[in-house]
Amino acid sequence: MADIFISYARADRHRVQQLASALEEEGFSVWWDDRIQSGAAFADDIEREIDAARAVLVCWSQAAAASRWVKDEANRGAEEGKLLSVTIDGTMPPLGFGQFHCDDMQHWHGHREKPAFQRLLAAIQTQLTGELHEPPRVKAPTRWRRFGVLALFSLLIFTGIGFALSGGLLPSLSGEAENASIAPPRVQVAPIEIADDDARLAAMAQGLRDDIASGLSRFSTLSVASPSTDDDKVDYRLAATLRIDGDLLRLSTRLIDIAEGEQVWGQTYDRDIEEQSAVALQDDLSAKVIAAVGDPYGAMLRNLQQSVAAKDPASLAPFEAVLRNSIYRQRLSPEDHLVTRAALEKAASQAPHDANVWASLAAVRIEEIKHHYNRRPDAGAKALEAARKAVRADPKNAYAYFELAEVQFFLKDLGAFRAAAERAYELNPYDSDAVAMLGILSGYAGDWDRGREWTARAMALNPDHPGWYRFSHFFDAYLDGRYEEALEIQQRVNQPEYFADPYTKTIVLVRLGRMAEARRAAADFERLLPGGLGRFRELHLDTWMFAQPRLQRMILEDLRAAGLDIP
């Protein structure tokens, strides 16, 4: 009997082999399906080993989240109360598994002393022994200690009140000082290096560097330092190299965490210089890098989220609470919503002039209407109040305007929604997550052309975008009678554990007359729908598609035609 059963996708075999070896070196017995004996019945071996293991460790990745085998194994582990989760490429668990804590190990490369591996060890020991094991305390990153306790101590001494520390004031002040020092990270965009001193690239390299720095400055959750800023005042450095080989232009990028001395992200972009003008190439490349680094699901915030995810939400400082909300948006569960809302309401009282805090609080409050999580009677008014405070705190904050737009949409004030949406896009057209949502909501508000434009841009900015980005394009084609096109779009959503995937498949298959397939999709939809069919109209149609009565009628007709009894 193995201590740990590891579930993973075949594409991740090398990473899992590294993890399995490290766990075995810690004294655990490990089983993963690479150990299956030749000729054994695959499913029988899997079932026997899951039942025998004391912990089921799922290594989530983009491939794993799309694998039915992995999801079946994760579900078996959850049912037996022994599921542990990690993400090895930043992909969060799919719907149905978001309520389980998932540690981020995408930047772990085999070193057993690293915090990510130590957290996993503590979780495994807790699961196997039934007693709580805490991972070793890790010193807070340098980037969050710019104004630490020693600086505060010196300040108090020089202002003549240092004596107060001897009376027992130090512990509370030191905690407040540490929380107050936690701020958005500073990133330095280094001058782009030119391979082989190619003079043709000098102007483009300078232009790219300037465009990337300017674009990143549009994200309120980070700040951009000048190229001459000293290392001790910078949290991340974005470095790049530009070269030409024949007709191929190559931009190689890397993001370095200064405090840890580690590369946390890297990407190579190849472009044919014969297909685009120099200006178009520069615009395309800079937009890709800006989104990949600064986006809410980009490399920098994913890296910062690691330490926040392991913390007690009640202990978070204001900026940590903002990060906690970005973690919640990947998990989307009522339990996670409740603790995130509490953390942000506390943060708002601690930082009453912080636009990011108020925008995040608006986001989590409108979830009470948007997804009907932990709904309170005054949810809409409280969400609108928070969004307006965010805009007043920083009138040039794109995140504040995005949340104001989202709140106004779900309060059904479409004129105010459109105005705030245009302002949010004007302030930051590089935030793929915000642009995608604004595109979807614009379509549902009746502006399908704007919806197509914005969601197409979001998908171009983030080639690894989640499938829900496509819903605006799907419903536009479906409503317009372009059913073959709608089906083609729907098949690329690929979120089989999210109820909207089989629901959209059902309605377009009915329109195409493929009734047997439509009924199978309808059964999946009914199984996955939160609240049951009786609340579908209230929770979905009346909340999201209130401005589309014809679309609502078509959807209801098609779901009923597929055999679903929807009131």
C-alpha positions as CSV (number, residue, x, y, z in Angstrom):
1,M,0.0,0.0,0.0
2,A,1.4,3.4,-1.0
3,D,1.2,6.5,1.1
4,I,0.5,8.7,-1.9
5,F,-1.2,8.1,-5.2
6,I,-0.3,10.8,-7.7
7,S,-2.7,11.7,-10.5
8,Y,-1.4,13.6,-13.5
9,A,-1.6,14.1,-17.2
10,R,0.8,12.2,-19.5
11,A,2.2,15.5,-20.9
12,D,3.5,16.3,-17.4
13,R,5.4,13.1,-16.8
14,H,8.8,14.7,-16.3
15,R,7.6,17.1,-13.7
16,V,5.7,14.4,-11.9
17,Q,8.7,12.0,-11.9
18,Q,10.7,14.8,-10.3
19,L,8.1,15.3,-7.6
20,A,7.6,11.6,-7.0
21,S,11.4,11.2,-6.5
22,A,11.5,14.0,-4.0
23,L,8.7,12.6,-2.0
24,E,10.3,9.2,-1.9
25,E,13.5,10.8,-0.7
26,E,11.5,12.2,2.2
27,G,10.5,8.6,3.1
28,F,7.0,8.4,1.6
29,S,5.9,5.5,-0.6
30,V,4.5,6.8,-3.9
31,W,2.5,5.2,-6.7
32,W,1.8,6.8,-10.1
33,D,0.6,5.1,-13.2
34,D,4.1,4.9,-14.7
35,R,4.4,1.9,-12.3
36,I,1.7,-0.2,-14.0
37,Q,2.9,-3.7,-14.7
38,S,2.9,-4.7,-18.4
39,G,-0.4,-6.4,-19.3
40,A,-2.2,-5.3,-16.2
41,A,-5.8,-4.0,-16.5
42,F,-5.3,-0.3,-16.5
43,A,-8.6,0.8,-14.8
44,D,-8.4,-2.0,-12.2
45,D,-4.9,-1.0,-11.2
46,I,-5.9,2.6,-10.9
47,E,-8.9,1.8,-8.8
48,R,-7.1,-0.6,-6.5
49,E,-4.2,1.9,-5.9
50,I,-6.5,4.9,-5.2
51,D,-8.5,2.9,-2.6
52,A,-5.3,1.7,-0.9
53,A,-3.5,5.0,-0.8
54,R,-3.7,7.3,2.2
55,A,-3.5,10.5,0.1
56,V,-4.4,11.3,-3.5
57,L,-2.2,14.1,-4.8
58,V,-3.5,15.7,-8.1
59,C,-1.0,17.6,-10.1
60,W,-3.2,20.1,-12.0
61,S,-2.1,21.6,-15.3
62,Q,-3.7,22.6,-18.5
63,A,-3.5,19.0,-19.7
64,A,-4.7,17.6,-16.4
65,A,-7.7,19.9,-16.2
66,A,-8.8,18.6,-19.6
67,S,-8.3,15.0,-18.7
68,R,-11.3,12.9,-17.8
69,W,-9.0,10.3,-16.1
70,V,-7.5,13.0,-13.9
71,K,-10.8,14.4,-12.9
72,D,-12.2,11.0,-12.2
73,E,-9.2,10.2,-10.0
74,A,-9.5,13.6,-8.2
75,N,-13.2,13.0,-7.6
76,R,-12.5,9.6,-6.1
77,G,-9.9,11.1,-3.8
78,A,-12.4,13.9,-2.8
79,E,-15.1,11.4,-2.0
80,E,-12.8,9.4,0.3
81,G,-11.6,12.6,2.0
82,K,-7.9,12.3,1.0
83,L,-7.5,14.7,-1.9
84,L,-4.5,17.1,-2.1
85,S,-4.0,19.5,-5.0
86,V,-1.1,21.4,-6.5
87,T,-0.8,23.3,-9.8
88,I,2.4,22.7,-11.8
89,D,1.9,25.2,-14.5
90,G,-0.4,27.8,-12.9
91,T,-3.7,26.2,-14.1
92,M,-6.2,26.2,-11.3
93,P,-8.4,23.2,-10.6
94,P,-11.5,23.0,-12.9
95,L,-15.0,23.5,-11.6
96,G,-16.0,20.9,-9.0
97,F,-12.5,21.0,-7.4
98,G,-12.1,24.8,-6.7
99,Q,-13.2,24.4,-3.1
100,F,-10.0,22.3,-2.3
101,H,-6.9,24.2,-1.4
102,C,-4.4,24.1,-4.3
103,D,-0.7,25.0,-3.7
104,D,1.2,26.6,-6.6
105,M,4.3,24.6,-7.6
106,Q,4.8,25.9,-11.1
107,H,8.2,27.4,-10.2
108,W,9.4,24.4,-8.2
109,H,12.3,22.7,-9.9
110,G,13.2,19.8,-7.5
111,H,14.8,21.6,-4.6
112,R,13.3,20.0,-1.4
113,E,14.1,23.0,0.8
114,K,11.9,25.4,-1.2
115,P,8.8,26.8,0.5
116,A,6.4,25.3,-2.1
117,F,7.7,21.7,-1.5
118,Q,7.8,22.3,2.3
119,R,4.1,23.3,2.2
120,L,3.3,20.2,0.3
121,L,5.1,18.0,2.9
122,A,3.2,19.7,5.7
123,A,-0.1,19.0,3.9
124,I,0.8,15.3,3.3
125,Q,1.9,14.8,6.9
126,T,-1.4,16.4,8.1
127,Q,-3.3,14.0,5.9
128,L,-1.4,10.9,6.9
129,T,-1.3,11.5,10.6
130,G,-4.5,13.4,11.2
131,E,-2.5,16.0,13.2
132,L,-1.9,19.6,12.0
133,H,1.6,20.1,10.6
134,E,2.8,23.6,9.8
135,P,5.5,24.2,7.1
136,P,8.6,26.0,8.3
137,R,8.2,29.8,8.5
138,V,9.7,31.6,5.5
139,K,11.1,35.1,5.8
140,A,8.9,37.6,4.1
141,P,10.1,38.6,0.7
142,T,12.3,41.7,0.5
143,R,9.8,43.5,-1.7
144,W,7.3,43.5,1.2
145,R,9.6,44.9,3.8
146,R,10.7,48.3,2.3
147,F,9.6,50.1,5.5
148,G,10.3,47.5,8.3
149,V,10.4,47.5,12.0
150,L,13.9,48.9,12.3
151,A,13.0,51.9,10.2
152,L,10.0,52.5,12.4
153,F,12.1,52.1,15.5
154,S,14.6,54.8,14.3
155,L,11.8,57.1,13.3
156,L,10.2,56.9,16.8
157,I,13.5,57.5,18.5
158,F,14.2,60.6,16.4
159,T,10.8,62.0,17.1
160,G,11.3,61.5,20.8
161,I,8.8,58.7,21.5
162,G,11.1,55.7,21.4
163,F,10.5,55.2,25.1
164,A,7.0,53.9,24.3
165,L,8.4,50.8,22.8
166,S,9.7,49.6,26.2
167,G,6.1,49.6,27.5
168,G,4.9,46.8,25.4
169,L,4.0,48.7,22.3
170,L,6.5,47.1,19.9
171,P,4.6,43.9,19.0
172,S,1.5,45.7,17.8
173,L,3.4,48.5,16.1
174,S,5.7,46.0,14.3
175,G,2.7,44.1,13.0
176,E,1.1,47.3,11.7
177,A,4.3,48.5,10.2
178,E,4.8,45.2,8.3
179,N,1.2,45.2,7.0
180,A,1.5,48.8,6.0
181,S,4.6,48.0,4.0
182,I,3.0,45.4,1.8
183,A,2.5,47.2,-1.5
184,P,2.2,46.5,-5.2
185,P,5.5,45.2,-6.6
186,R,7.9,47.3,-8.6
187,V,9.1,46.0,-11.9
188,Q,12.0,47.3,-13.9
189,V,11.9,46.9,-17.7
190,A,15.6,46.6,-18.6
191,P,16.9,47.9,-21.9
192,I,16.4,45.2,-24.5
193,E,19.7,43.6,-25.6
194,I,20.6,43.4,-29.3
195,A,22.2,40.2,-30.5
196,D,25.3,40.7,-32.6
197,D,25.1,44.5,-32.3
198,D,22.6,44.6,-35.2
199,A,22.0,48.3,-35.9
200,R,18.7,47.5,-37.6
201,L,17.2,46.5,-34.3
202,A,18.3,49.4,-32.1
203,A,15.3,51.6,-32.8
204,M,12.9,48.7,-32.4
205,A,14.5,47.5,-29.2
206,Q,14.2,51.0,-27.7
207,G,10.6,51.3,-28.9
208,L,9.6,47.9,-27.5
209,R,11.2,48.7,-24.1
210,D,9.3,52.0,-23.9
211,D,6.0,50.5,-25.1
212,I,6.2,47.6,-22.6
213,A,7.0,49.9,-19.7
214,S,4.2,52.3,-20.6
215,G,1.7,49.4,-21.0
216,L,2.7,47.8,-17.6
217,S,2.2,51.2,-15.9
218,R,-1.5,50.9,-16.8
219,F,-1.9,48.0,-14.3
220,S,-2.7,49.5,-10.9
221,T,-1.5,46.3,-9.1
222,L,2.2,47.0,-10.0
223,S,4.5,50.0,-10.5
224,V,7.2,50.5,-13.1
225,A,10.7,51.5,-12.0
226,S,13.2,53.3,-14.2
227,P,16.1,51.3,-15.8
228,S,18.6,53.0,-13.4
229,T,16.8,52.0,-10.2
230,D,19.0,50.0,-7.8
231,D,18.2,46.3,-7.2
232,D,17.2,46.9,-3.5
233,K,14.4,49.1,-4.7
234,V,13.1,46.7,-7.4
235,D,11.1,43.5,-6.9
236,Y,11.2,42.1,-10.5
237,R,13.2,42.8,-13.6
238,L,11.9,42.1,-17.1
239,A,14.8,41.4,-19.4
240,A,14.8,40.6,-23.1
241,T,16.9,40.0,-26.2
242,L,16.1,40.8,-29.8
243,R,17.7,39.2,-32.8
244,I,17.1,38.7,-36.5
245,D,17.9,35.5,-38.4
246,G,17.0,35.9,-42.1
247,D,13.3,36.7,-42.2
248,L,12.7,35.6,-38.6
249,L,12.6,38.2,-35.8
250,R,12.9,36.6,-32.3
251,L,12.2,38.3,-29.0
252,S,13.3,36.3,-25.9
253,T,11.9,37.5,-22.6
254,R,12.4,36.5,-18.9
255,L,11.0,37.9,-15.7
256,I,13.4,37.7,-12.7
257,D,12.2,37.7,-9.0
258,I,15.1,39.9,-7.5
259,A,14.6,38.8,-3.9
260,E,14.6,35.1,-4.7
261,G,17.1,35.4,-7.6
262,E,14.9,33.1,-9.7
263,Q,13.4,33.4,-13.2
264,V,9.6,33.1,-12.7
265,W,8.5,33.4,-16.4
266,G,10.0,33.3,-19.8
267,Q,8.7,33.3,-23.4
268,T,10.1,33.4,-26.9
269,Y,8.2,35.2,-29.6
270,D,9.0,34.5,-33.3
271,R,7.6,36.8,-36.1
272,D,8.1,36.9,-39.8
273,I,9.4,40.3,-40.6
274,E,8.1,40.1,-44.2
275,E,4.4,39.7,-43.0
276,Q,4.1,42.9,-40.9
277,S,5.5,46.4,-40.8
278,A,8.0,47.4,-38.1
279,V,5.3,49.4,-36.3
280,A,2.8,46.5,-36.4
281,L,5.4,44.0,-35.2
282,Q,6.3,46.3,-32.3
283,D,2.6,46.8,-31.3
284,D,2.0,43.0,-31.5
285,L,5.0,42.0,-29.5
286,S,4.7,44.6,-26.8
287,A,1.0,43.8,-26.3
288,K,1.8,40.1,-25.8
289,V,4.5,40.8,-23.3
290,I,2.5,43.4,-21.3
291,A,-0.5,41.0,-21.0
292,A,1.7,38.0,-20.1
293,V,3.4,39.8,-17.3
294,G,0.9,42.3,-15.9
295,D,-2.5,40.6,-16.5
296,P,-4.4,39.5,-13.4
297,Y,-3.5,35.9,-14.4
298,G,-0.1,37.0,-15.6
299,A,3.3,35.8,-14.4
300,M,3.9,38.5,-11.7
301,L,0.6,38.2,-9.8
302,R,0.7,34.4,-10.0
303,N,4.1,34.5,-8.4
304,L,2.9,36.9,-5.7
305,Q,-0.2,34.8,-5.0
306,Q,1.9,31.8,-3.8
307,S,2.6,33.2,-0.3
308,V,-0.9,34.7,0.0
309,A,-2.7,31.4,-0.8
310,A,-1.1,29.8,2.2
311,K,-2.1,32.6,4.7
312,D,-5.0,32.9,7.0
313,P,-7.4,35.3,5.1
314,A,-8.1,37.1,8.4
315,S,-4.4,38.1,8.7
316,L,-4.0,39.6,5.3
317,A,-2.7,43.2,4.8
318,P,-4.7,45.3,2.2
319,F,-2.6,44.5,-0.9
320,E,-2.6,40.8,0.1
321,A,-6.4,41.0,0.2
322,V,-6.4,42.3,-3.3
323,L,-4.3,39.3,-4.3
324,R,-6.6,37.0,-2.4
325,N,-9.5,38.2,-4.6
326,S,-7.6,37.3,-7.8
327,I,-7.1,33.8,-6.3
328,Y,-10.8,33.6,-5.6
329,R,-11.7,34.5,-9.2
330,Q,-9.8,31.4,-10.3
331,R,-11.6,29.2,-7.8
332,L,-15.2,30.6,-7.7
333,S,-16.8,28.8,-4.7
334,P,-19.2,30.1,-2.1
335,E,-16.7,29.2,0.7
336,D,-13.8,31.1,-0.9
337,H,-16.1,34.0,-1.6
338,L,-17.1,34.3,2.0
339,V,-13.5,34.5,3.4
340,T,-12.3,36.8,0.6
341,R,-15.2,39.2,1.2
342,A,-14.4,39.4,4.9
343,A,-10.7,40.0,4.1
344,L,-11.5,42.8,1.8
345,E,-14.0,44.5,4.1
346,K,-11.2,44.5,6.7
347,A,-8.7,45.8,4.2
348,A,-11.1,48.7,3.3
349,S,-11.2,49.8,6.9
350,Q,-7.4,49.6,7.1
351,A,-6.8,51.4,3.7
352,P,-9.8,53.6,3.1
353,H,-8.1,55.5,0.3
354,D,-6.8,52.5,-1.7
355,A,-8.5,52.3,-5.1
356,N,-7.4,48.6,-5.6
357,V,-8.9,47.6,-2.3
358,W,-12.3,49.2,-3.1
359,A,-12.3,47.9,-6.6
360,S,-11.7,44.3,-5.3
361,L,-14.4,44.8,-2.7
362,A,-16.8,45.9,-5.4
363,A,-15.9,42.8,-7.4
364,V,-16.5,40.4,-4.5
365,R,-19.7,42.1,-3.5
366,I,-21.2,42.0,-7.0
367,E,-20.5,38.2,-6.9
368,E,-23.5,38.1,-4.5
369,I,-25.7,39.0,-7.5
370,K,-23.5,37.7,-10.4
371,H,-23.1,34.1,-9.0
372,H,-25.6,34.4,-6.0
373,Y,-22.8,33.6,-3.5
374,N,-23.6,34.5,0.2
375,R,-26.1,37.1,-0.9
376,R,-27.2,39.9,1.4
377,P,-30.2,42.1,0.9
378,D,-28.2,45.3,0.1
379,A,-25.6,43.5,-2.1
380,G,-26.1,45.8,-5.1
381,A,-26.0,49.1,-3.2
382,K,-22.8,48.0,-1.3
383,A,-21.1,46.9,-4.5
384,L,-21.9,50.2,-6.2
385,E,-20.7,52.1,-3.2
386,A,-17.4,50.3,-3.2
387,A,-16.9,50.8,-7.0
388,R,-17.6,54.5,-6.8
389,K,-15.1,54.9,-3.9
390,A,-12.5,53.1,-6.0
391,V,-13.0,55.6,-8.9
392,R,-13.0,58.6,-6.5
393,A,-9.8,57.3,-4.9
394,D,-8.0,57.0,-8.3
395,P,-9.8,58.4,-11.4
396,K,-7.2,56.9,-13.7
397,N,-7.4,53.4,-12.3
398,A,-8.6,51.0,-15.0
399,Y,-9.4,48.3,-12.5
400,A,-11.7,50.7,-10.6
401,Y,-13.6,51.6,-13.8
402,F,-13.8,47.9,-14.9
403,E,-15.5,47.0,-11.6
404,L,-17.8,50.0,-11.8
405,A,-18.8,48.8,-15.3
406,E,-19.4,45.2,-14.1
407,V,-21.4,46.4,-11.1
408,Q,-23.6,48.7,-13.3
409,F,-24.3,45.8,-15.7
410,F,-25.5,43.5,-13.0
411,L,-27.6,46.3,-11.5
412,K,-29.1,46.6,-15.1
413,D,-28.1,50.2,-15.7
414,L,-26.8,49.7,-19.2
415,G,-26.1,53.3,-20.0
416,A,-23.8,53.6,-17.0
417,F,-22.3,50.3,-17.9
418,R,-21.3,51.3,-21.4
419,A,-19.8,54.6,-20.2
420,A,-17.7,52.9,-17.5
421,A,-16.7,50.1,-19.9
422,E,-15.4,52.5,-22.5
423,R,-13.4,54.3,-19.9
424,A,-11.9,51.1,-18.5
425,Y,-10.8,50.0,-21.9
426,E,-9.3,53.4,-22.7
427,L,-7.3,53.3,-19.5
428,N,-6.0,49.7,-20.0
429,P,-6.6,47.8,-23.2
430,Y,-4.0,45.1,-22.2
431,D,-5.9,43.4,-19.3
432,S,-7.2,40.4,-21.2
433,D,-9.4,39.2,-18.3
434,A,-11.2,42.6,-18.0
435,V,-11.4,43.1,-21.8
436,A,-12.9,39.6,-22.3
437,M,-15.5,40.2,-19.6
438,L,-16.4,43.6,-20.9
439,G,-16.8,42.1,-24.4
440,I,-19.1,39.4,-23.1
441,L,-21.2,41.9,-21.1
442,S,-21.3,44.3,-24.1
443,G,-22.8,41.5,-26.2
444,Y,-25.3,40.6,-23.6
445,A,-26.2,44.4,-23.4
446,G,-27.0,44.3,-27.1
447,D,-23.8,45.6,-28.6
448,W,-22.6,42.4,-30.3
449,D,-20.1,44.2,-32.6
450,R,-18.3,45.7,-29.6
451,G,-18.5,42.4,-27.8
452,R,-16.8,40.6,-30.8
453,E,-14.1,43.3,-31.0
454,W,-13.2,43.2,-27.4
455,T,-13.3,39.4,-26.9
456,A,-11.2,38.9,-30.0
457,R,-8.6,41.3,-28.6
458,A,-8.6,39.4,-25.3
459,M,-8.0,36.1,-27.0
460,A,-5.2,37.6,-29.1
461,L,-3.6,39.0,-25.9
462,N,-3.8,35.7,-24.1
463,P,-3.4,32.7,-26.4
464,D,-3.9,30.4,-23.5
465,H,-7.2,32.0,-22.5
466,P,-10.0,30.1,-20.7
467,G,-12.8,28.9,-22.9
468,W,-15.4,31.3,-21.4
469,Y,-13.8,34.1,-23.4
470,R,-15.7,32.6,-26.4
471,F,-19.2,32.9,-25.1
472,S,-19.9,36.3,-26.6
473,H,-18.9,35.0,-30.1
474,F,-21.0,31.9,-29.6
475,F,-24.2,33.7,-28.6
476,D,-23.7,36.3,-31.4
477,A,-23.6,33.5,-34.0
478,Y,-26.4,31.5,-32.3
479,L,-28.7,34.5,-32.2
480,D,-28.0,35.3,-35.8
481,G,-28.8,31.8,-37.0
482,R,-25.2,30.9,-37.9
483,Y,-25.5,27.5,-36.1
484,E,-22.6,25.6,-37.8
485,E,-20.3,28.5,-36.9
486,A,-21.8,28.6,-33.4
487,L,-21.1,24.9,-32.9
488,E,-17.5,25.3,-34.1
489,I,-17.0,28.1,-31.5
490,Q,-18.7,26.0,-28.8
491,Q,-16.5,23.0,-29.4
492,R,-13.5,25.2,-28.5
493,V,-14.9,26.3,-25.1
494,N,-13.6,22.9,-23.7
495,Q,-14.8,23.4,-20.1
496,P,-16.6,20.1,-19.6
497,E,-17.1,20.6,-15.8
498,Y,-18.6,24.1,-16.2
499,F,-22.4,23.9,-16.7
500,A,-22.3,26.6,-19.5
501,D,-20.3,24.2,-21.7
502,P,-22.9,21.4,-22.1
503,Y,-25.7,24.0,-21.9
504,T,-24.5,25.9,-25.0
505,K,-23.8,22.6,-26.8
506,T,-27.4,21.5,-26.1
507,I,-29.1,24.5,-27.6
508,V,-27.0,24.7,-30.8
509,L,-27.3,20.9,-31.4
510,V,-31.1,21.3,-31.1
511,R,-31.0,24.0,-33.8
512,L,-29.0,21.7,-36.0
513,G,-31.5,18.9,-35.5
514,R,-28.9,16.6,-33.8
515,M,-31.3,15.6,-31.1
516,A,-29.6,12.5,-29.7
517,E,-26.4,14.4,-29.1
518,A,-28.4,17.3,-27.7
519,R,-30.1,15.1,-25.1
520,R,-26.7,13.7,-24.0
521,A,-25.4,17.2,-23.6
522,A,-28.6,18.2,-21.8
523,A,-28.1,15.4,-19.2
524,D,-24.5,16.7,-18.5
525,F,-25.9,20.3,-18.2
526,E,-28.6,19.2,-15.7
527,R,-26.0,17.3,-13.6
528,L,-23.6,20.3,-13.4
529,L,-26.1,23.1,-13.0
530,P,-25.9,24.7,-9.5
531,G,-29.3,25.1,-7.9
532,G,-31.1,22.7,-10.3
533,L,-33.3,23.5,-13.3
534,G,-35.9,25.2,-11.2
535,R,-33.5,28.2,-10.6
536,F,-31.9,28.3,-14.1
537,R,-34.0,31.3,-15.2
538,E,-33.4,33.2,-12.0
539,L,-29.7,32.4,-11.6
540,H,-28.6,32.7,-15.3
541,L,-31.1,34.2,-17.8
542,D,-32.5,36.9,-15.6
543,T,-29.1,37.8,-14.1
544,W,-26.9,37.7,-17.3
545,M,-29.3,38.0,-20.2
546,F,-32.0,40.3,-18.9
547,A,-31.5,42.6,-22.0
548,Q,-31.9,39.8,-24.5
549,P,-35.6,38.6,-24.4
550,R,-35.4,37.0,-27.8
551,L,-32.2,35.1,-26.8
552,Q,-33.9,34.0,-23.6
553,R,-36.8,32.6,-25.5
554,M,-34.6,30.7,-27.9
555,I,-32.5,29.2,-25.1
556,L,-35.6,28.0,-23.2
557,E,-37.2,26.6,-26.3
558,D,-34.1,24.6,-27.2
559,L,-33.5,23.3,-23.6
560,R,-37.1,22.1,-23.4
561,A,-36.8,20.5,-26.8
562,A,-33.9,18.5,-25.5
563,G,-36.1,17.1,-22.8
564,L,-35.4,19.4,-19.9
565,D,-38.3,20.5,-17.7
566,I,-37.5,24.2,-17.1
567,P,-40.3,26.3,-15.6
